[in-house]
Amino acid sequence: MKKIILILIIVCGCNMSDQNYELPSNYIFVKEGGGSNIILRKNKLIIEKGAVSFSFDDNFIFFSVDNSGSLKPNKIAKEKLIYYIHDIHKDTLSTPLKYDFVSKFVYKNKIKKQNNILLTNTM
């Protein structure tokens, strides 16, 4: 009986690894679970914790981040998250942005629905 339980723990535990999402401009979104998701670029830590989701198109990459320390950041209202925008052509990352600014930016730049971080829930 102990051997069966041990085997189940080993088999089930193997599926609990991180998920990495490769994004344009050498970004990697690492989904570790809860508030531990991070964002890397060229092996450097860009967002050290609280990354919630991402979206991108040919011009921009969008990241949302929860700084509240919640264990369920994907349940936080999008209006309370902080956002970052990376301009792919200029190769620049914004300072932290609020929902209202990102909403206007998305509208002004005609970001399609499927690429709009305010409408999609990647994670």
N, C-alpha and C positions, 0 to 999 in steps of 0.2 A: 504494500500500500504506500509506504514512504517513497519507493522508487517511482511509482506512478505520479505522485504529487510533485516530486522533484522534476520529472520529465515535463509535466505540464507547466511548471514555473519557467523552466528553461525555454520551452517552445513559445509560450505566450510572451515571455519577456523579450524575445528576439525581435518582435514586431514593434517595439517601443522606441525606435530610433528617430533621430531628427530627419526632417524633410528639407531639402535644399531646392530653392527655385532660382535658376539662373536668369538674370534680367539683362537688358541692354546696358552698355557702358560698364561692364565688368562688375555689376552689383550682384550680390547673392542674398536672398531673403532666406534666413534659417528659421524654420518653424520648430521650436523646441517645446512648445506647449505653454498654456497659461500666459503669464506676463513675461516670459523668458525669451520671446522671439527677438532675433537680432538682425541687423543688416550689415553686410560686409561689402567692401569694395577693394579689389586688389589685395585681399588678405588683411585689410585694415578694418577695424571696428568703426562703423559710422554711427549706428544706433545701438547702444549697448543693452537695452532692454525695453520692453513695452511695444515693440513693433506689432501693429495689428494687421495691416493689409498693404497691398501694392496694386498699382495698375500702370499701364504704359501704352503709348502709341509711338509713332515714328519720331515725334519731337520731344516728348516729355515722359518722365517717370514720376509717379506720385507714390508717396508713402504716408501712411497714417500711423500715429504713435499715441499710446496711452501713457501719461505720466502719473496716473493716480495710484499705481501699484496694484491694481485689481488683478485677481487671479483669472478673471474672465474678461479680458480686454475687448473681445469681440462683442460683448454685451453692452459696452459703454456707448451712449448716444454719439453719433458722428459729429454733432455740434460741439461736443466736449473734447474731442481728440485734437491733437496737434498734427500739422501736415508739413511735408517737405516736398518741394518740386525740384527735380533735376532737369535742366535744359540740356538735351542730348547734343545739340549742335554747338552750343557755347561751352559745354562740359562744366557747368556750374550747378552747385546745389544751394538751394535757398536757405535762409535762416528759418526757424520755426514759424509756421503760419497758422492763422485761425481759419475756421470753417468759412466765415463770410468772405474772406479774401480768396480762398480757393474756389468757392462757388462763383464769384465774379470772374476769376481767371479762366475757369472751365468754360463759362458762357462766352467770354470775349475771344477765346482761342478755338471755339467751336469743337471741343473735345466730344467725340462720339460717345453714346450711352455705354457701350460695352467697354470703353476705356476710362470712364468717369469714376474715380475712386469714391465719389459721394453717392453714387448709385449702385456700385458693385460691391460685393463682399467676397473678395478673393480667398480669404481664409475662412 
